[in-house]
Amino acid sequence: MPASYFIDLHPFSFSVNTDLPQVAQNLATIYGERFKKTVDTVDTVDEVADYELSVQKSSGLRSFIRPQARFFCDQLEPFKPLSFQKAYAFLEWGMNWTVAGNEVQHVIIHSAVLAKGNKAILFPAPPGSGKSTLTAYLAHNGWRLLSDEMALIIPNSKTVVPFVRPICLKNQSIDIAKKLFPEGKFSDIARDTHKGDVIHLSPPELSWQNRTETAELVGVVFPNYRVDQDLQIYQLDKTQAFMQLVDNAINYSVLGGQAFNTLTHVIEGVQTFEIFHNDLQQVAEFLEQEIIGNA
Amino acid sequence: MLNLSARDVCSVYIKPEVALAFTPKQWQQLVLILRHQQLLACYSAVFKQAGIFQKIPQQAQRHFLNADVLVANHKKQVMFEAAELQREIGDKQQYLIFLKGAGYTLSKTRVGDTRVYNDIDILSDKSSIDEIEKKLCLFGWLSEELTEHDEKYYRKWAHEIPPLRHGKRGTIIDIHHNIVPIISGRQLDANQFATHSVTTEDGFQILSFAAMTLHSLIHLFFNEDVKKGYRDIIDIHTLMTYHSEGDYWQELLSLSKETGFELELFLACRYVQQILKTRIPEEITEQVAKNIPWNIGYLDFVYKKVLLPSHPSCRPKFFALAEFLVLLRGHFQKMPLHILIFHLTTKSLVGLTQSLLGKHFFTKELDQP
């Protein structure tokens, strides 16, 4: 019998139906008190979900032979099923898909956002750039995580609305992160996904506690991890930075002019850098002194 | 908590104020049902028109606002695709008429205001179809891989060629040479039907409002698939209510007679009146009532269920049975018995395997969310 859960993730909320115990377990690990079992008898106002998601076992013989997990957003099944052990990661991606496809009140950028106080830096980067490792490091060293994957910017402003979710680490970064943050709350590893092995890491309490506090962008930094590269910093000109932001803006074409204006406004009002590094601490120092300190 | 019924969802369309008494959970359910039916933007417009949009609870309001943005973008995309098609094949045929959703959108009138759909339908003369398909292929529109049976079904029996998908943009177009399947024996003179068209101020050919209405109701009552039945009912209601100036009704009546779809017109009038309280001139209601069929009790049983907003959370009793009966009716109308049996056997073997072994038994695992 599938159980129903509720996850309150400002500014969106989800109900999750699942018959897979490992999904519920991982959700509890990652989301802590934000995650609860739905009480069906009481009509509580705070449990009204924006989206009804479910992760279910494939039916028929398929539930015995190499069982698969299926993801649904209400009645829609946008993806082909995945093997069982990826079920929780599948749900996380499904949540991203749901938000990306439906929510257009913000300009959404595929990017991490971290803040000191209310000054935030945007880290848009393609997979493999070491963005999530940097995110995890900063979040565990005095920074506040607003997003790991989806930055929500209020149109025509530099204000970022937090959408606190776990940090998605891949392949080698899994071991690094487990060493760096022994106290971290990790999900199970989803092996052999399209991104390789994947694990989710819950951000520290500071990020959760401030998950309704917006922050103002002061910088955009494109990080690149290179094993044999000492810290190098390049100031990006506004045009380059703008184009790179556009490439990472998920709903750019849907929002059209509004997205253009917003990104222009952001780029004109912040410092923009591309960095190459092999030392997270050096990066953190640079960010604090040069960007946060000067903003 | 009290679940909304499908009827409640209709009531909101007719009298939006009733929704203001909903609990937050009921709003959540309404949003869910409407999103499933692709009607969020439609209801958003209904609330705005009634002047009560600001009174909707914030959380629900956001979903309607999202839908407004998405529908505006959808319209923009359709205008773009239609212009592309016009440029690519505009000179290849006697006529190139945009049907259904695309036609509504291109009309830039109320019926297309909030309409969302997944593919663009076009009607063209049969003699030009081959050439159109070849030409479109050069522009990157390709047919997706079909099973042998499906390919044969389309080429021999259907009223359209297999859907074409644009390789880069992913847009799907359906090219028709008739509006009902050839195999049904009830195909109409498409070239004659195409004369009931107008050219929009942007230069696109679309059906006249009467012909649009007829096409919509044929599509609804001649089909085995009524998953979007409620949305179609809203289309027909909108056309009959807001686009029925001039000789609309006379054209609709005579066109239904010419093409032999008088029964379908009767059914459409009956159910829009019952479901959405559509105002139809009395003399028209009287005229179409002459076509009342002998098995109206049975049809009422079926259609009064399947034409309501459909979502697992609000399905009426015997919905599944009614849906199955429509499936049967649709198939019987479309194909002679021996072909129907062949078609259903082929289809059901796949279905049976899937139900026994799981829906995705044949699906290769593709790790691409």
Chai-1 contact restraints between the chains, C-beta under 6 A:
chainA,res_idxA,chainB,res_idxB,connection_type,confidence,min_distance_angstrom,max_distance_angstrom,comment,restraint_id
A,D43,B,M1,contact,1.0,0.0,6.0,A-B,restraint_1
A,D43,B,K25,contact,1.0,0.0,6.0,A-B,restraint_2
A,V45,B,P24,contact,1.0,0.0,6.0,A-B,restraint_3
A,V48,B,P24,contact,1.0,0.0,6.0,A-B,restraint_4
A,V48,B,K25,contact,1.0,0.0,6.0,A-B,restraint_5
A,V48,B,Q28,contact,1.0,0.0,6.0,A-B,restraint_6
A,S58,B,G358,contact,1.0,0.0,6.0,A-B,restraint_7
A,S58,B,H360,contact,1.0,0.0,6.0,A-B,restraint_8
A,S59,B,G358,contact,1.0,0.0,6.0,A-B,restraint_9
A,G60,B,L356,contact,1.0,0.0,6.0,A-B,restraint_10
A,G60,B,L357,contact,1.0,0.0,6.0,A-B,restraint_11
A,G60,B,G358,contact,1.0,0.0,6.0,A-B,restraint_12
A,L61,B,L357,contact,1.0,0.0,6.0,A-B,restraint_13
A,L61,B,G358,contact,1.0,0.0,6.0,A-B,restraint_14
A,R62,B,G358,contact,1.0,0.0,6.0,A-B,restraint_15
A,R62,B,F361,contact,1.0,0.0,6.0,A-B,restraint_16
A,D74,B,L32,contact,1.0,0.0,6.0,A-B,restraint_17
A,D74,B,H36,contact,1.0,0.0,6.0,A-B,restraint_18
A,Q75,B,H36,contact,1.0,0.0,6.0,A-B,restraint_19
A,F79,B,P369,contact,1.0,0.0,6.0,A-B,restraint_20
A,K80,B,T363,contact,1.0,0.0,6.0,A-B,restraint_21
A,K80,B,L366,contact,1.0,0.0,6.0,A-B,restraint_22
A,P81,B,H360,contact,1.0,0.0,6.0,A-B,restraint_23
A,W93,B,P369,contact,1.0,0.0,6.0,A-B,restraint_24
A,N102,B,N66,contact,1.0,0.0,6.0,A-B,restraint_25
A,V104,B,N66,contact,1.0,0.0,6.0,A-B,restraint_26
A,V104,B,V69,contact,1.0,0.0,6.0,A-B,restraint_27
A,T193,B,D367,contact,1.0,0.0,6.0,A-B,restraint_28
A,H194,B,D367,contact,1.0,0.0,6.0,A-B,restraint_29
A,H194,B,Q368,contact,1.0,0.0,6.0,A-B,restraint_30
A,V254,B,N73,contact,1.0,0.0,6.0,A-B,restraint_31
